[in-house]
Amino acid sequence: MYAERTSRLTGAMVWTHTPAAAGPVLPDGCMDLLWNGERLLVAGPDTRAHAPGGPARRWAGVRFPPGTAPALLGVPARELLDERVELSDLWPAARVRRLRARMAAAADPAAALEAIALDEAAAAAPPDPWVHRLVRRLDEGRPVAATAAELGLGARTLHRRCLAAFGYGPKTLARILRLRRALDLARAGVPYAETALRAGYADQSHLARDVRELAGLPLGRLIGGR
């Protein structure tokens, strides 16, 4: 069962999940701090569906807003692309041992993980405003070139900054945000053809191809067989 709530960390979500049969985790432009009852991990940005492995266990996570996790974790997003890594690979081992002990003793692991994220955010520099502006404009369906011009950035500069903040370039980010818009519309019951047009696809076939490439499943299966 999956449940989520808005975090006290601006723009973030706190979630828990106990999968009976874990489905794929879809690209969403975000990175997560994870706790599985024993280990602290970081989920890097995905470019494709990720299939969780291993035994079913209760997970807790904090999903950071797109482009904001690298400043908190101290590592460029491109180094974690399509990866799940131990937090001890990024931070000093002694520090992570203390955090694991803190998590293991917590009555509410999700709240304890959120508290860790809040502590890190308080100590880190705030994300550069261009990150939020870029995500907002691309999520509105604005073209990448027009968005770069609005931000006052050249194409190469924007691409380099996106690799550090998101793990991939702005065109891939725009494609992933478009997929999220389409899934939200389809789950709300909007017909597929209308979903495609409203989300920014050329047509329903374009939507179907993109969903298969990014999610590895047909749209109908992703939203419960509609």
C-alpha positions, 0 to 999 in steps of 0.5 A: 500500500502506498501513501504520501503527504506534503512535507514540511520541506517546501515542495517535497513529499513524504511517502510510505510503501509496503508493496505486495508485488512491487510495480515499476517506479516511473521517471518523475524528475525527482530524487528520493532519500529512502529507508527500508528498515535497515538501510539509508539509500538515495534514488537518483533521477530515472530516465526509465522505469525502475523495477524494485527487487528483493523481498517485500518490505516497508519503505519510507521516503522523502521525494525532493522537488526536481533539481533540488536534491543535489544541493542537499546531498552534495553530489551532482545528479548526473552521477546518480542517474538511474541508480540506487546507492547507499547514502554511505557512498555519498556521506562519511560512514560514521555520519550515516551510522548515526543516522541509521541508528536514529532511523532504527529507533524512530517510532515513525520512520517517515517522520524521522526521515523527513526530519533528516531532510529538513536538517540537511536543507537548513544547512545547505544553500537554497536552490538557484531560482532558475531551477524552479523557473525552468521546471515551471515553464517546461511543465507548462509545455513551453519549448526548451529554446524559449525557456532558455532565452527567458532564463537568459541562458545559452543552450550549452549552459542550460544543458550543463546546469541541467546535468548537475541539477536533474541528471539529464538535459532539459529536453529529457526533463521536458519529456518526463514532465510531459509524461507526468501531465499525461498520467495525471490526466488519464488517471482523472478519466480524461480520454486518451486522445484528449489526454495526448493533446492537453499534455502536449503530444502530437496525437494519441499514438505519440503518447502511447509510444512515449509511455512505452519507452519511458514506463515500459508498459502500455498506458492502460496498464499503468492506470489500472486497466482503463 
